[in-house]
Amino acid sequence: MRPVLRRGSRGYEVERLQQRLEALGFPPGRLDGRFGAATEAALLACQRANGLLADGICGPMSWSLIEPGGRAAVSDVTQAVDVDLVSALFPFTPLGPIARNLPAVLAGLRAFGLVEKPLVLAALATIRAESEGFEPVEEQLSRFNSSPGGHPFDLYDQRRDLGNRGAPDGARFRGRGFVQLTGRANYRRHGRLLGLDHALLEEPELACEPAIAGRLLGSFLASRRLALKEALFEGDLRRARRLVNGGTHGLDRFTDAWRRGCVLLADPVWSGDREAVPA
C-alpha cells in the first residue's frame, strides 16, 4: 500500500506523486521529492477536480485516482469499533443497547462504504445526538412538530420540502430510526435505496427495526458524504450537524461524541490534529 503523504513529507514516493500530478495536468513545480506548498496546491486542485475531499493529503483515495489503474484501499476503522469504544462516546448509555444494536449500525455503514474515520465518527455522533439510548426511536411530540391544540405532528403535514401531502403524512412519516428519517420523500428515496420498494411507505414503522435503521443511517449519511467530510475537515461541527438534522438540535452531544472519538480511534489519514469546534 502507498504511504500517506502530506506537507513536509519527502522521498521517492513524493517524487512519484509529483510526476503523476504533472502528467494529469496539475503541475506541482519542481519534481524534487519534497512535499511543499506547490505540491499541496496541485494535489488540492486535482482532488477538487475529481470530487474528492480537498484536504491536501495523499491517502488511499487520492492514490487510487492518481496512479494508473489504482484501486482505493480505504482504511476500514469499523474493525476497531467495539462496545467498549462506543460506550466511551456514550457515557450515559447502558451497555446492553450498545451491544445489541452496534452490529446493525456497523453493517449499515459498511453497506454504503462509510468506513473512514470521519464518517464513522459522524454516524456515531449522530446517534448520540438523536437517539442517545442507542436504540432506534420515534420522534416525540414537541412545539416544533405540533401546534397548540392541533393534532399530533400537524406542523409536518404541509411540509412540501419533505414531500408530505397533508394529513396524516406528518404523523405517518415522523422522524424514526437512529438518524430520525423524516418526511414522505425521504422514506420513499431511502426505501428504494435499501431495496424495500414501497414497503417503507406502506409500513413506515419499519424504520425503527434495528437492521433497517442501521442501513437507513448509512444511506442517509452516504447521500451527504462529501459535504459532510468537508465540514468535518474544516472543523465546522455546526455545519456538519445541519447537514444531517437541518438544525443544531443535539449539537452539544454530537460535539462531545466527536471529540471523544477523535482521541480514541486511530487512523493514518485523519490524524485528528485539526480541532473541530461547533462554531
C-alpha positions as CSV (number, residue, x, y, z in Angstrom):
1,M,0.0,0.0,0.0
2,R,1.2,3.5,-0.8
3,P,2.2,5.7,2.2
4,V,0.1,8.6,3.3
5,L,1.8,11.8,2.1
6,R,1.2,15.3,3.4
7,R,3.1,18.6,3.6
8,G,6.5,18.0,4.9
9,S,6.9,14.5,3.5
10,R,10.0,13.7,1.5
11,G,11.4,11.0,-0.7
12,Y,10.8,8.8,-3.7
13,E,7.1,8.4,-3.1
14,V,6.6,12.2,-3.1
15,E,8.5,12.5,-6.3
16,R,6.2,9.8,-7.8
17,L,3.2,11.8,-6.6
18,Q,4.7,14.9,-8.3
19,Q,5.3,13.1,-11.5
20,R,1.7,11.8,-11.6
21,L,0.2,15.2,-10.8
22,E,2.2,16.8,-13.6
23,A,1.0,14.0,-16.0
24,L,-2.6,14.6,-15.0
25,G,-2.3,18.4,-15.8
26,F,-1.7,19.7,-12.3
27,P,1.9,20.9,-12.2
28,P,3.5,20.7,-8.7
29,G,6.6,22.8,-9.5
30,R,10.0,21.1,-9.2
31,L,10.0,17.3,-9.2
32,D,12.3,17.2,-6.2
33,G,10.6,14.7,-3.8
34,R,9.7,17.5,-1.3
35,F,6.1,17.9,-0.4
36,G,5.8,21.7,-0.2
37,A,3.3,24.4,-0.9
38,A,3.3,23.9,-4.7
39,T,2.8,20.1,-4.5
40,E,0.0,20.7,-1.9
41,A,-1.7,23.2,-4.2
42,A,-1.5,20.8,-7.2
43,L,-2.9,18.0,-5.1
44,L,-5.8,20.1,-3.8
45,A,-6.7,21.1,-7.4
46,C,-6.6,17.5,-8.5
47,Q,-8.8,16.4,-5.6
48,R,-11.4,19.2,-6.2
49,A,-11.5,18.4,-10.0
50,N,-12.3,14.8,-9.2
51,G,-14.9,15.1,-6.4
52,L,-12.6,14.1,-3.6
53,L,-12.3,15.8,-0.2
54,A,-9.8,18.6,-0.9
55,D,-7.6,18.1,2.2
56,G,-4.1,18.2,0.6
57,I,-3.3,14.7,1.9
58,C,-2.5,11.9,-0.5
59,G,-4.1,8.9,1.2
60,P,-5.7,5.8,-0.3
61,M,-8.5,7.6,-2.2
62,S,-6.1,10.1,-3.8
63,W,-3.5,7.4,-4.7
64,S,-6.3,5.4,-6.4
65,L,-7.1,8.5,-8.5
66,I,-3.5,9.4,-9.3
67,E,-2.0,6.1,-10.1
68,P,-3.0,4.4,-13.4
69,G,-5.4,1.6,-12.7
70,G,-5.1,2.3,-9.0
71,R,-7.8,1.0,-6.6
72,A,-8.7,2.6,-3.3
73,A,-7.7,0.7,-0.2
74,V,-9.5,2.8,2.3
75,S,-8.7,2.2,5.9
76,D,-11.7,0.5,7.4
77,V,-11.9,1.8,11.0
78,T,-15.2,-0.1,11.7
79,Q,-13.0,-3.1,12.5
80,A,-11.8,-1.1,15.6
81,V,-15.3,0.0,16.7
82,D,-16.5,-2.2,19.5
83,V,-18.8,-1.9,22.5
84,D,-16.0,-0.5,24.8
85,L,-15.1,2.2,22.3
86,V,-18.8,3.2,21.7
87,S,-19.5,3.2,25.4
88,A,-16.8,5.8,25.8
89,L,-18.6,8.0,23.3
90,F,-21.9,7.4,25.1
91,P,-21.1,7.9,28.8
92,F,-24.8,7.9,29.9
93,T,-26.0,4.9,27.9
94,P,-26.2,1.4,29.3
95,L,-24.0,-1.3,27.7
96,G,-27.0,-3.5,26.8
97,P,-28.5,-1.4,23.9
98,I,-25.0,-0.7,22.6
99,A,-24.1,-4.4,22.4
100,R,-27.5,-5.3,21.0
101,N,-27.6,-2.7,18.2
102,L,-23.9,-2.0,17.3
103,P,-23.8,-4.9,14.8
104,A,-26.7,-3.4,12.8
105,V,-25.2,0.1,12.9
106,L,-21.8,-1.2,11.6
107,A,-23.4,-3.3,8.9
108,G,-25.4,-0.3,7.7
109,L,-22.3,1.8,7.5
110,R,-20.3,-0.9,5.6
111,A,-23.2,-1.4,3.2
112,F,-22.7,2.2,2.0
113,G,-19.0,2.3,2.2
114,L,-18.9,4.6,5.2
115,V,-15.8,3.1,6.8
116,E,-13.4,6.1,7.1
117,K,-12.8,7.6,10.5
118,P,-14.6,11.0,10.0
119,L,-17.8,9.3,8.6
120,V,-17.9,6.5,11.2
121,L,-17.5,9.1,14.0
122,A,-20.1,11.3,12.4
123,A,-22.5,8.4,12.3
124,L,-21.9,7.6,16.0
125,A,-22.1,11.2,17.0
126,T,-25.4,11.5,15.1
127,I,-26.8,8.6,17.1
128,R,-25.6,10.3,20.3
129,A,-27.4,13.5,19.2
130,E,-30.7,11.9,18.1
131,S,-31.1,8.6,19.9
132,E,-28.7,8.6,22.8
133,G,-30.1,5.3,24.2
134,F,-28.5,3.6,21.2
135,E,-32.0,2.3,20.2
136,P,-33.9,3.3,17.1
137,V,-36.6,5.7,18.3
138,E,-39.7,7.5,17.1
139,E,-39.9,11.3,17.2
140,Q,-41.8,12.6,20.2
141,L,-44.3,15.5,20.2
142,S,-42.8,19.0,20.5
143,R,-43.6,22.6,19.7
144,F,-41.6,22.1,16.5
145,N,-43.9,19.5,15.1
146,S,-47.3,20.1,16.7
147,S,-49.3,23.3,17.0
148,P,-51.1,24.3,20.3
149,G,-54.4,22.4,20.3
150,G,-53.7,20.8,16.9
151,H,-53.4,17.1,16.1
152,P,-50.1,15.4,16.6
153,F,-47.4,16.4,14.0
154,D,-49.7,18.8,12.2
155,L,-46.8,21.2,11.5
156,Y,-45.3,18.5,9.3
157,D,-48.5,17.8,7.3
158,Q,-47.9,20.6,4.7
159,R,-44.1,20.3,4.6
160,R,-43.7,20.1,0.8
161,D,-40.0,20.2,1.3
162,L,-40.3,16.8,2.9
163,G,-42.7,15.5,0.2
164,N,-45.7,15.5,2.6
165,R,-49.1,15.8,1.1
166,G,-51.2,16.9,4.0
167,A,-52.7,14.9,6.9
168,P,-51.9,12.3,8.1
169,D,-48.4,12.5,6.4
170,G,-47.0,14.5,9.3
171,A,-47.6,11.8,11.9
172,R,-47.2,8.9,9.5
173,F,-43.7,10.0,8.3
174,R,-42.4,11.4,11.6
175,G,-38.8,11.0,12.5
176,R,-37.7,7.4,13.1
177,G,-34.6,5.3,13.5
178,F,-31.1,6.2,14.5
179,V,-31.0,9.2,12.2
180,Q,-34.6,10.3,12.6
181,L,-35.6,9.9,8.9
182,T,-38.5,12.3,8.4
183,G,-41.0,13.0,5.5
184,R,-42.6,11.0,2.8
185,A,-39.9,11.9,0.2
186,N,-37.1,10.6,2.5
187,Y,-39.0,7.4,3.2
188,R,-39.5,6.8,-0.5
189,R,-36.0,7.6,-1.6
190,H,-34.2,5.7,1.1
191,G,-36.6,2.8,1.0
192,R,-35.7,2.4,-2.7
193,L,-32.0,2.5,-2.0
194,L,-32.5,-0.2,0.6
195,G,-34.4,-2.4,-1.9
196,L,-37.6,-2.1,0.2
197,D,-39.5,-0.5,-2.8
198,H,-42.9,0.6,-1.3
199,A,-42.6,-1.3,1.9
200,L,-41.2,1.6,3.9
201,L,-44.0,3.9,2.6
202,E,-46.7,1.4,3.5
203,E,-45.1,0.5,6.9
204,P,-43.0,3.5,8.0
205,E,-42.7,1.8,11.4
206,L,-40.1,-0.5,9.8
207,A,-37.6,2.4,10.1
208,C,-37.3,1.5,13.8
209,E,-36.3,-2.1,13.2
210,P,-32.6,-2.2,14.1
211,A,-31.3,-3.8,10.9
212,I,-33.3,-1.4,8.7
213,A,-32.5,1.6,11.0
214,G,-28.8,0.8,10.6
215,R,-29.0,0.7,6.8
216,L,-31.1,3.9,6.8
217,L,-28.3,5.6,8.8
218,G,-25.8,4.5,6.2
219,S,-28.0,5.5,3.3
220,F,-28.8,8.9,4.6
221,L,-25.2,9.8,5.5
222,A,-23.9,8.5,2.2
223,S,-26.2,10.9,0.4
224,R,-24.3,13.8,2.1
225,R,-20.8,12.1,2.1
226,L,-18.6,14.8,0.5
227,A,-20.3,17.8,2.1
228,L,-20.1,16.1,5.5
229,K,-16.4,15.3,5.1
230,E,-15.7,18.9,4.1
231,A,-17.5,20.3,7.1
232,L,-15.7,17.9,9.4
233,F,-12.3,18.5,7.9
234,E,-12.8,22.3,8.4
235,G,-13.7,21.6,12.0
236,D,-17.3,23.0,11.5
237,L,-19.4,20.7,13.6
238,R,-22.4,23.1,13.4
239,R,-22.5,22.8,9.6
240,A,-22.0,19.0,9.9
241,R,-24.9,18.8,12.2
242,R,-27.1,20.9,10.0
243,L,-26.3,18.6,7.0
244,V,-27.9,15.7,8.9
245,N,-30.5,17.3,11.1
246,G,-31.4,20.5,9.3
247,G,-30.7,22.4,12.5
248,T,-28.5,22.3,15.6
249,H,-30.6,20.1,17.9
250,G,-28.2,17.9,19.9
251,L,-25.1,19.8,18.8
252,D,-23.6,19.5,22.3
253,R,-24.0,15.7,22.3
254,F,-22.7,15.4,18.7
255,T,-19.7,17.5,19.6
256,D,-18.9,15.6,22.7
257,A,-19.1,12.2,21.0
258,W,-17.0,13.5,18.0
259,R,-14.2,14.8,20.3
260,R,-14.1,11.6,22.3
261,G,-13.9,9.5,19.2
262,C,-11.1,11.6,17.6
263,V,-8.9,10.8,20.5
264,L,-9.8,7.1,20.8
265,L,-10.0,6.0,17.2
266,A,-6.6,5.9,15.4
267,D,-6.3,6.4,11.6
268,P,-3.3,7.1,9.4
269,V,-5.0,9.7,7.2
270,W,-7.3,11.6,9.6
271,S,-4.7,12.5,12.2
272,G,-7.1,14.5,14.4
273,D,-4.7,17.4,14.8
274,R,-7.3,19.9,13.5
275,E,-9.5,20.9,16.4
276,A,-13.2,20.6,15.5
277,V,-15.4,23.2,17.0
278,P,-19.1,23.8,17.0
279,A,-18.6,27.3,15.5
